Amino acid sequence: MKKKLLTLLLAAAMVLSLVACGEKKPAPGKDATATEPVVILHTNDVHGAIENYAKVAALADKYEAEGAYVLILDAGDFSQGTSYVSLSEGATAIELMNMVGYDAVALGNHEFDYGFEALKKNMESATFPVLAANVKYNGELAFDDAAVFTTPGGTKIGVFGLDTPETATKAHPGKIAGVTFASGEEMYQIAQDMSTMLREDEGCNYVICIGHLGIDDETATTANRSIDLLNKVTGIDVFIDGHSHSTEEEIVEKTNADRKVGETILTSTGTKLENIGVVTIKDSAITTECVATEGIEIPADSEIAARAAAIIAEVDAEYGTVFAKTEVTLNGEKAPGNRTEETNLGDLITDALVWKATQEGEAVDAAITNGGGIRATIEAGDITKKDINTVLPFGNTLSIIKITGSELLEVLEASTFCTPEAIGGFPQVSGIEFTVDTTKTYDADAEYPGTTYFAPKSINRVTIKTVGGKDFDPAATYTIATNDFMASGGDTYYRFVNATANYDLGIAMDEVVMQYITEVLGGTVTADKYGQPAGRIHVLVS
């Protein structure tokens, strides 16, 4: 791939603009020579689906062979999601992205899961620029803000990046000290400055934003979504989005059939490389589409496929090793099971969350995880790492929130609204003892915003006896260990979004449970400790 790349910091761009002020600029949105089509391949929220990177490279080779000038961009969240990337804190993802030939990336909130210093060190090995125009460290740009790519024919494509301001609360505050994420009107102004600088000062024919902002309803109140920004910012031709894992169909629902906000086309590929985005610029026209990865019939790049397979095999081989044993069957069933009542496996997992959070220096009172996230039973006998990964397959990570007692009570009421019928949000807990009286009717209020679950108008069914070994106090503030899905308001846990503190420790739950079994239980889950549920949850049915 032969590309001329100019990476720009905002300060440098201002100097360049003075030098170039007498030059004649190409007309916005027009090819300089139109001698070749431009194809921009894009990905977002790959979350460790490394087996498909070889198809990105193959698709790039195909378009280049057809005479196109090809760029490959990513809109963030490439370094977390499966053990294939999380065990290396994202290093394996960067290695493969280098092999693919990515030209620039934006950062997602999960790039900060391992801390700012770890991220900076990791990105030193990247052969592509990291673009984050709204991210500063100690008041200075933490990474590059924009880059300009010039085709052999002279067409100039300007690219800048944005990260979600939610990163400030999604990542552990202690691990990103000094890092700030511009939001709202400040972020809009940064985006407008980037667009104007690239268009007018750098003479770019096209301006592309790779932004990890998303279109989720739950972030509408903060107005930090891509659709909010594009209602205020002009001059961007295509906004390549991430964060909300949105498909083009979902974008249509939030915008229109053309997926346009103002004059900007909004696009995104979903998640886990299920699709590869294709932006085509030809004869001064822009088209976008998403190509299903499974449907790509051209041979994958053999070298990249082999390296990805080697990484997967190495992790799988390690995870297939027996590391512990259990004297009892650990109940991973849905119903009766983790979605209807307390289970011994739910007790084990939440005990592990409390232990690991404490080990990380968090003074937690209790832990809650959703029963729907517990996916398999572990039979008595040997336990492999793969067994634990099968129980907890989603790559969820350990998160910390702070909520009041009254908010905790609301959460438990909402998460057991249909008990004894199964519900994925049913809370498995450690450090909490509570009762659900299913003979009483759930008093439903309006739907929680952006969900299909109804908030409780009053608390009828749940009573809490103790939290953290002390009598329950609705006015107290409790520190709760949970998973990142719930901390983001997943399932019936919308109220967690309002937590006074909400940050992700970036530690995979399956790894937490394995460490707990080996370090605390000495490698054996005993009948004495986990033979039966501990009596934390009482479900009254008559």
HELIX and SHEET records of a PDB file:
HELIX    1   1 LEU A   10  VAL A   19  1                                  10    
HELIX    2   2 ILE A   50  ASN A   52  5                                   3    
HELIX    3   3 TYR A   53  ALA A   65  1                                  13    
HELIX    4   4 SER A   83  SER A   86  1                                   4    
HELIX    5   5 ALA A   91  VAL A  100  1                                  10    
HELIX    6   6 ASN A  109  PHE A  112  5                                   4    
HELIX    7   7 PHE A  116  MET A  123  1                                   8    
HELIX    8   8 THR A  167  LYS A  170  1                                   4    
HELIX    9   9 PRO A  173  LYS A  175  5                                   3    
HELIX   10  10 GLY A  184  THR A  196  1                                  13    
HELIX   11  11 MET A  197  ASP A  201  3                                   5    
HELIX   12  12 ASP A  217  THR A  222  5                                   6    
HELIX   13  13 SER A  226  LEU A  230  1                                   5    
HELIX   14  14 GLU A  248  LYS A  254  1                                   7    
HELIX   15  15 THR A  293  GLY A  295  5                                   3    
HELIX   16  16 SER A  302  TYR A  319  1                                  18    
HELIX   17  17 LYS A  334  ASN A  338  3                                   5    
HELIX   18  18 ASN A  344  GLN A  359  1                                  16    
HELIX   19  19 GLY A  371  GLY A  373  5                                   3    
HELIX   20  20 LYS A  385  VAL A  391  1                                   7    
HELIX   21  21 GLY A  405  ALA A  414  1                                  10    
HELIX   22  22 ASP A  484  ALA A  487  1                                   4    
HELIX   23  23 TYR A  494  ASN A  498  5                                   5    
HELIX   24  24 MET A  509  GLN A  515  1                                   7    
HELIX   25  25 TYR A  516  VAL A  520  3                                   5    
HELIX   26  26 ALA A  527  TYR A  530  1                                   4    
SHEET    1   A 7 LYS A   4  LEU A   8  0                                        
SHEET    2   A 7 ALA A 146  THR A 150 -1                                        
SHEET    3   A 7 LYS A 156  ASP A 163 -1                                        
SHEET    4   A 7 TYR A 206  HIS A 212  1                                        
SHEET    5   A 7 VAL A 238  ASP A 241  1                                        
SHEET    6   A 7 THR A 264  THR A 267  1                                        
SHEET    7   A 7 LYS A 260  VAL A 261 -1                                        
SHEET    1   B 6 VAL A 130  LEU A 131  0                                        
SHEET    2   B 6 ALA A 104  ALA A 106  1                                        
SHEET    3   B 6 TYR A  69  ASP A  74  1                                        
SHEET    4   B 6 VAL A  38  THR A  43  1                                        
SHEET    5   B 6 ASN A 275  LYS A 282 -1                                        
SHEET    6   B 6 ALA A 285  ALA A 292 -1                                        
SHEET    1   C 3 GLU A 140  LEU A 141  0                                        
SHEET    2   C 3 VAL A 135  TYR A 137 -1                                        
SHEET    3   C 3 VAL A 179  PHE A 181 -1                                        
SHEET    1   D 3 GLY A 381  THR A 384  0                                        
SHEET    2   D 3 VAL A 322  THR A 326 -1                                        
SHEET    3   D 3 THR A 524  VAL A 525  1                                        
SHEET    1   E 5 PRO A 427  SER A 430  0                                        
SHEET    2   E 5 ALA A 366  ASN A 370 -1                                        
SHEET    3   E 5 THR A 477  ASN A 483  1                                        
SHEET    4   E 5 THR A 397  THR A 404 -1                                        
SHEET    5   E 5 ALA A 501  ALA A 508 -1                                        
SHEET    1   F 4 LYS A 470  ASP A 471  0                                        
SHEET    2   F 4 VAL A 462  VAL A 467 -1                                        
SHEET    3   F 4 ILE A 432  ASP A 437 -1                                        
SHEET    4   F 4 ILE A 537  LEU A 540  1                                        
SHEET    1   G 2 ALA A 444  GLU A 447  0                                        
SHEET    2   G 2 PHE A 454  PRO A 456 -1                                        
END                                                                             
